[in-house]
Amino acid sequence: MTMTPFPVAQKKPQLLRLHHQDDEASRVELATGLLAEVSSIAPKFLYDALGSRLFAAITELPEYYPTRTEAAIFTTHKAAMAAAIGTGRTLVDLGAGNCEKAANLFDALMPARYVAVDISADYLSDALDFLQFRHPAMDLLGIGIDFSTTFTLPPQADIEDCVVFYPGSSIGNFTPVQAEVFLRQIRAAAKGGGLLIGVDLVKPVSVLEPAYDDALGVTAAFNRNMLTISNRLLDADFNVSDFRHIACFNSRESRIEMHLEALREVTVCWPDVNGASTGKSGRVFHAGERIHTENSYKYTLDHFATLLHVAGYTKIRYWTDPNDWFAVFWADH
């Protein structure tokens, strides 16, 4: 007689919505950045629904090496990673998005629990529902929160002795000083846990710059879409055609910089915003003047290992691709 196994009862993912869009704060932040001596827009304003889709398209471009190179490192070395990290721990995924990067490690790390952290709770909700279907017995928790300035999670996260997963080289969006602070915050919050993090490495400019300025112009559209977002949030009157996308490697700072450069003299106006430091309601951009929109710092292996040591991690190892273009670090106490 053949026995039919009982189906595994499917759990339901939990979702905490802790981030709430503050439109007035966004207006003040945008106006303050635009009116600064060196005009800037924070990179978080790259991502609306269109911006997120454009970035997804960027990751498929032949010039954009980070996504596929990191994925190949995980494919090649995930057994060694599991041996170093251990199995059965809580996996905390920062900037989880669709959760696929973390899910691809489930077979190796066999997490007892998965905590997905992202600024967009709605995006997490759909991703976690699909992930729960694939892993019906796993405890799943989604936390919609902005961790870009301070890394703090609610008590429900319960991340003691966890594995914090921060792939995709997002650490490069912080200055090295900011990165050290952020890494210290992760170490303190994880209460004895470790960190599995993707880091983009220094490489020839002939490889770096095309990754941020592709031939099809997808990255240019991604960057210039920030002006459309600013128009919507700030009620500004940017004309996208007045600006061009610039991406260049600053060798002194070891970072890729993205800018929007005015093609001609143009005046941009917006309603007065309470809290804007100068009280102005617009700015003249001269031809060639730039709005700084994003940095992406590139590290050597030794530099990033030192940064981890300074942040308090003592056991550090890493895996790279054959070209040493990208690295995945495991840092523990």
C-alpha positions in Angstrom: 0.0 0.0 0.0 1.4 3.4 -1.0 1.2 6.1 1.6 0.5 9.6 0.5 2.6 12.1 2.5 0.6 14.8 4.3 1.2 18.2 2.6 3.2 20.8 4.5 1.0 23.4 5.9 1.7 26.8 4.3 2.5 29.6 6.6 1.6 33.2 5.8 4.3 35.9 5.6 4.2 38.8 8.0 4.6 42.3 6.8 5.5 45.4 8.8 4.9 48.8 7.1 7.2 51.2 8.9 8.1 53.5 6.1 5.6 56.2 5.2 6.3 58.7 2.5 6.6 62.2 3.9 5.9 64.5 0.9 6.8 67.7 2.7 10.1 66.3 3.9 10.8 65.1 0.3 10.1 68.6 -1.1 12.4 70.2 1.5 15.2 67.7 0.8 14.9 68.2 -3.0 14.8 72.0 -2.7 17.7 72.1 -0.3 19.9 69.9 -2.5 19.1 71.8 -5.7 19.9 75.2 -4.1 23.2 74.0 -2.5 26.4 75.5 -3.8 27.0 72.3 -5.7 23.6 71.3 -6.8 22.6 67.7 -6.0 19.6 65.3 -5.8 19.8 62.3 -3.4 20.0 59.0 -5.3 16.9 57.6 -3.5 15.0 59.9 -5.9 16.1 57.8 -8.8 13.5 55.2 -7.9 9.8 55.6 -8.8 7.9 52.9 -10.6 9.6 53.8 -14.0 13.0 54.2 -12.3 12.8 50.8 -10.8 12.0 49.2 -14.2 14.8 51.1 -15.9 17.3 49.9 -13.3 16.1 46.4 -13.8 16.8 46.9 -17.5 20.2 48.2 -16.7 21.1 45.0 -15.0 20.5 43.1 -18.3 22.8 45.3 -20.3 26.1 43.9 -21.6 28.1 46.8 -20.2 26.7 46.4 -16.7 28.9 43.7 -15.2 28.1 43.9 -11.4 24.8 41.9 -11.4 26.0 38.9 -13.5 29.5 38.9 -12.0 28.1 38.8 -8.5 25.6 36.1 -9.5 28.5 34.0 -10.9 30.4 34.3 -7.6 27.5 33.0 -5.7 26.9 30.1 -8.1 30.6 29.1 -8.0 31.2 29.6 -4.3 28.0 29.2 -2.4 29.0 25.8 -1.0 32.1 27.3 0.4 30.1 30.2 1.7 27.7 27.8 3.5 30.7 26.0 5.0 32.0 29.3 6.4 28.6 30.7 7.5 26.8 27.6 8.7 23.2 26.7 8.1 19.9 27.1 9.9 20.3 30.8 10.8 18.0 33.8 10.2 18.8 35.5 6.9 18.2 39.3 6.9 18.1 40.6 3.4 18.8 44.4 3.0 17.3 46.0 0.0 15.5 42.7 -0.8 13.5 43.9 -3.8 12.0 40.7 -5.4 14.0 38.5 -2.9 15.5 36.4 -5.7 19.2 36.9 -4.8 18.6 35.6 -1.2 16.2 32.9 -2.4 19.0 31.5 -4.7 21.1 30.9 -1.5 18.3 29.0 0.4 19.5 25.6 -0.8 23.0 26.3 0.5 22.3 28.3 3.7 19.0 26.6 4.6 17.8 29.5 6.7 15.4 28.8 9.5 13.8 32.2 9.0 14.0 35.0 6.3 13.6 38.7 7.0 13.3 40.9 3.9 14.0 44.6 4.4 13.1 47.2 1.7 11.8 50.7 1.5 8.8 49.5 -0.6 6.5 47.4 1.5 4.1 46.9 -1.4 6.9 45.4 -3.5 7.9 43.1 -0.6 4.3 41.9 -0.1 4.1 40.4 -3.6 7.6 38.9 -3.5 7.0 37.3 -0.1 3.7 35.8 -1.1 5.4 34.1 -4.1 8.4 33.0 -1.9 6.1 31.5 0.7 4.4 29.4 -2.0 7.9 28.0 -2.9 8.9 27.6 0.8 5.6 26.9 2.7 7.1 25.9 6.0 9.6 28.8 6.3 8.9 31.8 8.6 9.0 34.9 6.4 8.9 38.5 7.6 8.9 41.6 5.5 9.8 45.0 6.9 9.1 48.2 4.9 11.6 50.7 6.2 14.2 53.2 4.9 17.5 52.0 6.3 19.7 54.2 4.2 20.6 56.7 7.0 20.3 54.6 10.2 20.1 50.9 10.4 17.6 50.0 13.1 15.0 47.2 12.9 11.9 46.7 15.1 12.0 44.1 17.9 9.8 41.7 15.8 12.8 41.2 13.5 14.6 39.3 16.3 17.9 39.2 14.4 20.3 38.0 17.1 23.1 35.8 15.6 21.7 36.3 12.1 23.3 36.5 8.7 22.9 40.0 7.3 22.8 39.8 3.5 23.7 43.0 1.6 24.4 42.2 -2.1 24.7 44.3 -5.2 27.5 46.6 -4.2 25.0 49.1 -2.6 27.6 49.8 0.0 29.3 51.8 -2.7 26.6 54.5 -2.5 27.9 55.5 0.9 31.1 57.5 1.3 33.8 55.3 3.1 33.2 57.3 6.3 29.4 56.7 6.0 30.0 53.1 5.1 32.1 52.5 8.3 29.2 54.0 10.4 26.7 51.8 8.6 28.7 48.7 9.0 29.1 49.4 12.7 25.3 49.8 13.0 24.7 46.5 11.2 27.2 44.7 13.6 25.5 46.2 16.6 22.0 45.4 15.5 22.9 41.8 14.5 24.0 41.0 18.0 26.8 38.6 17.2 25.8 37.8 13.7 27.8 38.0 10.5 27.6 40.0 7.2 27.6 38.7 3.7 28.1 41.7 1.4 28.8 42.4 -2.3 31.5 44.9 -3.1 32.5 46.3 -6.5 36.2 46.5 -7.0 38.5 49.0 -8.7 39.1 48.1 -12.4 40.0 49.8 -15.7 38.1 52.9 -16.5 37.3 51.3 -19.9 35.1 48.8 -18.0 33.8 51.1 -15.3 32.5 54.0 -17.2 30.4 52.1 -19.9 28.7 50.3 -17.1 27.2 53.6 -16.0 26.8 55.1 -19.5 25.7 52.4 -21.8 25.4 52.6 -25.6 21.6 52.2 -25.6 21.2 55.1 -23.2 19.2 53.2 -20.6 21.3 54.6 -17.7 20.9 58.1 -19.2 17.1 57.6 -19.2 17.3 56.3 -15.6 19.3 59.4 -14.4 17.2 61.9 -16.4 14.0 60.4 -15.0 15.1 61.9 -11.7 14.1 65.3 -13.2 10.6 64.0 -13.9 10.4 62.7 -10.3 11.5 66.1 -9.0 8.8 67.8 -11.1 6.2 65.6 -9.6 7.4 65.8 -5.9 8.5 69.5 -5.9 6.2 70.8 -8.6 9.2 72.0 -10.5 9.4 72.7 -14.2 12.5 70.9 -15.3 12.6 70.1 -19.0 14.4 66.8 -19.4 15.8 67.8 -22.8 17.8 70.6 -21.2 20.1 68.2 -19.4 22.4 65.3 -20.4 23.6 62.3 -18.5 27.3 62.3 -17.4 29.1 59.3 -15.8 32.8 59.6 -15.0 35.3 57.9 -12.8 36.9 60.1 -10.1 40.2 58.4 -9.6 41.1 60.5 -6.6 38.0 59.5 -4.7 37.8 56.0 -6.3 34.2 56.5 -7.3 31.9 56.6 -10.3 30.0 59.9 -10.3 26.7 60.5 -12.1 25.6 64.0 -12.9 23.0 65.8 -15.0 24.6 68.6 -17.0 22.8 71.6 -18.3 23.1 71.8 -22.1 22.2 75.5 -22.1 21.4 78.2 -19.5 18.1 77.4 -18.0 16.0 78.7 -15.2 14.1 76.0 -13.1 11.3 77.2 -10.8 9.2 75.6 -8.1 6.9 76.9 -5.3 8.5 78.1 -2.1 9.2 75.2 0.3 9.0 75.7 4.1 12.4 74.8 5.5 14.5 75.5 2.3 17.6 77.2 3.6 17.5 80.2 1.3 13.8 80.6 0.8 14.3 80.8 -3.0 11.9 79.2 -5.4 14.2 78.4 -8.3 17.7 78.3 -9.7 19.5 79.3 -12.8 21.7 76.5 -14.2 24.4 77.8 -16.5 25.5 75.8 -19.6 27.8 73.0 -18.3 26.6 73.3 -14.7 25.9 69.9 -13.1 23.5 68.3 -10.7 25.3 65.6 -8.8 22.9 62.6 -8.5 24.9 59.5 -7.4 28.3 58.1 -6.3 29.4 54.5 -6.5 32.6 53.9 -4.6 35.0 51.2 -5.8 37.3 49.4 -3.4 40.4 47.3 -3.5 40.2 44.0 -1.5 42.6 45.3 1.1 40.7 48.6 1.5 37.4 47.0 2.1 38.8 44.3 4.4 40.3 47.2 6.5 37.0 48.9 6.6 35.4 45.8 8.0 38.1 45.5 10.6 37.6 49.1 11.7 33.9 48.5 11.9 34.6 45.7 14.4 34.6 42.5 12.4 37.5 40.2 13.1 37.0 37.1 10.9 37.0 38.1 7.3 37.1 36.1 4.0 36.1 36.8 0.5 35.4 35.3 -2.9 36.0 36.9 -6.3 35.4 36.3 -10.0 38.4 35.3 -12.2 39.0 38.9 -13.2 38.8 40.3 -9.7 36.1 42.7 -10.8 33.8 42.0 -7.9 34.0 40.4 -4.4 31.6 38.9 -1.9 32.9 39.3 1.7 31.9 37.2 4.7 32.6 39.1 8.0 32.0 37.7 11.4 33.2 38.3 15.0 
